[in-house]
C-alpha cells in the first residue's frame, strides 16, 4: 500500500468529498416520509399475519384440545 503524507491525504479527502452530490432538503423529507409509510405498512402486514396465525392455531388447538 502506498504511503501518503497527511497533507496529501487531506487534499484527497477534500477532492472526493467535493464529488459527492448531496440530496436536497425536499429529497430528504420525501425519503423520510416514504420510510415511515413503508415501516407502517410492514408493521400492519405482520400484525395481520400474526393475528391470522394465532387464530388458526387457536382453532386447531380448540378442535384437538
TARA-V505763 format. One record per run of one state. SS is the DSSP state (a for helix, b for strand, c for the rest). FROM is the first residue (numbers start at 1). TO is the last residue. Records with the same first field share a line. If there is no record, write none. Layout:
SS=FROM-TO + FROM-TO
//
This chain:
c=1-5 + 20-24 + 65-65
a=6-19 + 25-64
//
